[in-house]
C-alpha cells in the first residue's frame, strides 16, 4: 500500500519576506496576464459559448476532421472529437444554428453521411444577450461566494491578520488559475465557473486548518504547522492526483468540459499549496511573533 510522507520543512531557514515573495510574485504575474488580456481582447479570460453566445453542432460524418470546416461558410471556432466513431462537436460564434445545420447537410458542399446515421446529431445555440446575462449571474455568484468566505474567516478568527491571510490566499487561488486559463486558451463557461467555486472551498478549508492548528491548538508554532501540513498537504496532493487523472481521462475520451475542470482544479490546488504554506504561513508567523494582537 502506498504511503505519502509529508516532509518536515525547516521554516526557520527562511524569513517571512522570503516565504511571501514567491507566491506574491506569481500573483503579480497572473494579474499582469489578466490585465494585458483585458486590454488586448476586452476580457481577462476567453469566454465560452455560455457567456459569449454562439452555436454548437454535434455531427457524425466520415469527412476527415481537418476537412470539416470547409463545409461551412463561417470558420468554426473549434472542432473536437467526442470519443465516438466519426462524431465531432463543431462550435461557431454565429447564433444562426439553422443556417449552419443546412450547410452541414448540403448535398454538394456539406459533410459526408456516415451510413444511415443523421449527419447533425444535435444543435444548440445561445444568443449573445443571454450569454451576457449568464456571465453577469456567474460573476455575481463568484463574488457572493468570495465575500461569504471572507465573512466566515473574520467571524471565525476575529482578528485582522489571520483573517486577511485566508482572504489573500483565496484571492490568489482564484486569480492564478484564471491567468492559466488565458494562457492555455481554456474558455470560461458555466462548468469552469463551478470549478472555480470549488477552489474557493478548497482554499478556505486548507487555510482554516492551518490557522486553527497554529492559533488554537497546543504546541509551539512549528510543531502546530507540521501537524496541519500532515493533514492539509496529504488532502491536497490526493485531490490533485484525482483531478489530474480525471482531466487526462476526460481528454482522452473527448469530454472537453471535464478535462478543463480537471486541469483548472489541478493548477488551483497546486497554487493553494504555495499560498497556504508560504504566504499564509509567513503572515501567521509575523502575527504570532511580531504583530500586535488584539
C-alpha positions in Angstrom: 0.0 0.0 0.0 1.4 3.4 -1.0 2.2 5.9 1.8 2.7 9.6 1.4 5.1 11.1 3.8 4.8 14.9 4.3 8.3 16.3 4.7 9.0 18.5 7.7 10.3 21.8 6.4 12.8 23.8 8.4 11.0 27.2 8.2 13.5 28.8 10.5 15.9 29.0 7.5 13.6 31.5 5.7 12.4 35.0 6.7 8.8 36.0 6.3 9.7 38.1 3.3 11.4 35.2 1.6 8.4 33.0 2.2 5.9 35.5 0.9 8.0 36.7 -2.1 7.4 33.6 -4.3 3.6 33.4 -4.1 3.3 37.2 -4.3 5.5 37.2 -7.4 3.3 34.5 -9.0 0.2 36.5 -8.1 1.7 39.7 -9.7 2.5 37.8 -12.9 -1.1 36.4 -13.0 -2.6 39.9 -12.5 -0.3 41.2 -15.3 -1.5 38.4 -17.7 -5.2 39.1 -16.9 -4.7 42.9 -17.2 -2.9 42.6 -20.5 -5.6 40.2 -21.8 -8.3 42.7 -20.8 -6.6 45.5 -22.7 -5.9 43.4 -25.8 -9.1 41.2 -26.0 -11.6 43.0 -23.9 -12.0 40.2 -21.4 -9.5 38.8 -18.9 -10.1 35.2 -19.9 -11.6 33.7 -23.2 -15.4 33.4 -23.0 -17.1 30.1 -23.9 -20.4 29.8 -25.7 -22.3 30.0 -22.4 -21.2 33.6 -22.0 -20.2 34.9 -25.4 -23.1 33.3 -27.4 -22.8 31.0 -30.4 -23.8 27.7 -31.8 -22.7 24.1 -31.3 -23.3 21.2 -33.7 -22.7 17.6 -32.9 -22.1 15.9 -36.3 -21.5 12.3 -37.4 -19.6 12.1 -40.6 -16.9 10.3 -42.5 -15.4 13.6 -43.6 -11.9 13.9 -42.1 -11.7 16.2 -39.0 -9.4 18.6 -40.8 -11.9 19.0 -43.8 -15.0 19.7 -41.7 -14.5 23.5 -41.6 -14.7 23.6 -45.4 -18.3 22.6 -45.3 -19.3 25.8 -43.6 -19.3 29.4 -44.8 -18.1 30.5 -41.3 -14.8 29.3 -39.9 -15.6 27.1 -36.8 -14.0 28.2 -33.5 -13.2 24.6 -32.8 -13.7 21.0 -34.0 -13.2 18.3 -31.4 -13.9 14.6 -31.3 -16.4 13.2 -28.9 -14.7 9.8 -28.4 -17.4 8.1 -30.6 -16.7 6.8 -34.1 -16.8 9.6 -36.7 -18.5 12.0 -34.2 -17.4 15.6 -33.7 -18.5 18.7 -31.9 -18.2 21.9 -34.0 -18.5 25.3 -32.3 -19.2 28.6 -34.0 -19.5 32.2 -32.8 -22.6 32.6 -35.1 -26.0 32.1 -33.5 -27.7 31.2 -36.8 -27.9 27.4 -36.0 -30.4 26.7 -38.7 -28.1 28.1 -41.4 -25.2 26.1 -40.1 -27.3 22.9 -40.0 -28.3 23.5 -43.6 -24.7 23.9 -44.6 -23.7 20.7 -42.9 -26.3 18.7 -44.7 -25.9 20.4 -48.1 -25.8 17.7 -50.9 -22.9 19.4 -52.7 -20.6 21.0 -50.2 -21.8 19.5 -46.9 -20.4 16.8 -44.8 -20.4 13.1 -45.9 -23.0 10.9 -44.3 -21.8 8.1 -42.1 -24.1 5.2 -43.3 -27.7 5.7 -42.3 -26.9 8.0 -39.3 -28.1 11.6 -39.4 -25.2 14.0 -40.1 -26.4 16.5 -37.5 -27.0 14.7 -34.2 -27.8 17.7 -32.1 -27.8 21.5 -32.3 -27.7 24.1 -29.5 -27.4 27.9 -29.7 -27.0 30.7 -27.2 -27.8 34.3 -28.0 -25.3 37.0 -27.2 -27.7 38.8 -24.9 -28.5 35.6 -22.9 -24.8 34.9 -22.7 -24.1 38.3 -21.2 -26.9 37.7 -18.7 -25.3 34.3 -17.8 -21.9 36.0 -17.5 -23.3 38.6 -15.0 -25.0 35.9 -13.0 -21.9 33.8 -12.8 -19.7 36.7 -11.8 -22.2 37.7 -9.1 -22.1 34.1 -7.9 -18.3 34.1 -7.6 -18.4 37.5 -5.8 -21.0 36.4 -3.3 -19.1 33.1 -2.6 -15.9 35.1 -2.1 -17.5 37.7 0.2 -19.2 35.0 2.1 -15.9 33.1 2.6 -14.3 36.3 3.8 -17.0 37.0 6.3 -16.7 33.4 7.7 -13.0 33.9 8.0 -13.4 37.1 10.0 -16.1 35.6 12.2 -14.0 32.5 13.0 -10.8 34.3 14.0 -12.0 37.9 14.7 -8.5 39.3 14.2 -7.3 41.1 11.1 -4.0 39.3 10.1 -5.1 35.7 10.3 -8.4 36.5 8.6 -6.8 38.6 5.8 -4.2 35.8 5.3 -7.1 33.5 4.4 -8.7 36.0 2.1 -5.5 36.9 0.3 -4.7 33.2 -0.2 -8.2 32.5 -1.6 -7.9 35.5 -3.9 -4.6 34.3 -5.3 -6.1 30.7 -5.6 -8.7 32.2 -8.0 -6.5 34.7 -9.9 -3.7 32.3 -10.8 -5.9 29.6 -12.4 -7.7 32.4 -14.3 -4.4 33.5 -15.7 -3.6 29.9 -16.6 -6.9 29.7 -18.4 -5.9 32.6 -20.6 -2.5 31.2 -21.4 -3.9 27.7 -22.1 -6.9 29.0 -24.0 -9.4 27.4 -21.7 -12.7 29.3 -22.1 -14.7 30.5 -19.1 -18.1 28.6 -19.1 -20.7 27.6 -16.5 -18.7 24.4 -15.9 -15.4 26.1 -15.4 -17.0 28.7 -13.1 -18.2 25.7 -11.0 -14.6 24.5 -10.8 -13.5 28.0 -9.6 -16.2 27.9 -6.9 -14.8 24.6 -5.8 -11.4 26.2 -5.5 -12.8 28.7 -3.0 -13.9 25.8 -0.8 -10.6 24.0 -1.1 -8.7 27.2 -0.3 -10.7 28.1 2.8 -10.5 24.5 4.1 -6.7 24.3 4.0 -6.2 27.8 5.3 -8.6 27.5 8.2 -6.9 24.1 9.0 -3.5 25.8 9.3 -4.8 28.9 11.2 -6.7 26.7 13.6 -3.7 24.5 14.4 -1.4 27.4 14.9 -3.7 29.8 16.8 -5.9 27.4 18.8 -4.1 24.1 19.4 -1.4 23.4 21.9 2.3 23.2 20.9 4.8 25.6 19.5 4.4 27.3 16.2 6.4 24.9 14.1 5.0 21.8 15.7 1.5 23.1 15.1 2.4 23.9 11.5 3.7 20.4 10.8 0.6 18.8 12.3 -1.6 21.0 10.0 0.7 20.1 7.0 0.4 16.4 7.6 -3.4 16.6 7.1 -3.6 19.5 4.6 -0.8 18.5 2.3 -1.9 14.9 2.1 -5.5 16.0 1.4 -4.5 18.5 -1.3 -2.0 16.2 -3.0 -4.6 13.4 -3.1 -7.1 15.8 -4.6 -4.5 16.9 -7.2 -3.9 13.4 -8.2 -7.6 12.7 -8.6 -8.1 15.9 -10.7 -5.2 15.0 -12.9 -6.5 11.5 -13.6 -9.9 13.0 -14.3 -8.6 15.6 -16.6 -6.4 13.2 -18.6 -9.2 10.6 -18.9 -11.7 13.2 -20.0 -9.2 14.5 -22.6 -8.6 11.0 -24.0 -12.4 10.4 -24.2 -13.0 13.8 -25.8 -15.0 15.3 -22.9 -13.6 18.8 -23.1 -15.5 20.3 -20.1 -14.4 17.7 -17.6 -10.9 17.9 -18.9 -10.9 21.7 -18.4 -12.3 21.4 -14.9 -9.8 18.8 -14.0 -6.8 20.8 -15.2 -8.1 24.0 -13.6 -8.6 22.3 -10.2 -5.1 20.7 -10.5 -3.5 24.1 -11.1 -5.6 25.7 -8.4 -4.8 23.1 -5.8 -1.0 23.4 -6.6 -1.5 27.2 -6.2 -3.2 26.6 -2.8 -0.2 24.6 -1.6 2.0 27.6 -2.5 -0.2 30.2 -0.9 -1.2 28.2 2.3 2.3 27.0 3.3 4.3 30.1 2.2 2.1 33.2 2.0 -0.4 32.4 4.7 2.3 30.9 6.9 4.5 33.9 6.7 1.6 36.2 7.8 0.7 33.9 10.6 4.4 33.8 11.8 4.6 37.5 11.7 1.4 37.9 13.6 2.4 35.3 16.2 5.9 36.6 16.9 6.0 40.2 15.8 2.5 41.6 15.2 0.2 43.4 17.6 -2.6 41.0 18.6 -5.9 42.3 19.8 
